[in-house]
Amino acid sequence: MNKTLMILVCPLLLALSQPTLAMDKRDYHAPLYEAGCDSCHDQGLNRYPSDEACLQCHDPEALAKQTAREGEEAHQNPHDSLHYGKDAPCMDCHGEHTPKKALCQECHNFDYPKFNG
């Protein structure tokens, strides 16, 4: 490949390989996108954000209250589960740029109608 073609093609390939161009974006995280990828990707762009990055904005106690269930479903709280308590890794269920299914769904058939994986 000649140098001129490489000079033109390489930046294009690099830009297309960046996850920001091919990702789903959550409207409620818009301010974070404006701040830049490293506002969440504290471990580098090729790795998931750490739980600490998520917990800068999301309070585990508030999430547990928000997703609390009643009656027979009381133990089906994804943010306060029998298996993980309030310590389930965020990225095991939630994907910012690609949809994921809830970790619980690997073994259970719980219905989480507001789940936004």
Secondary structure by P-SEA (a helix, b strand, c coil): ccaaaaaacaaaaaaaacccccbbbbccaaaaaaaccccccccccccccccccccccccaaaaaaaacccccccccccccccccccccccccccccccccccccccccccccccccc
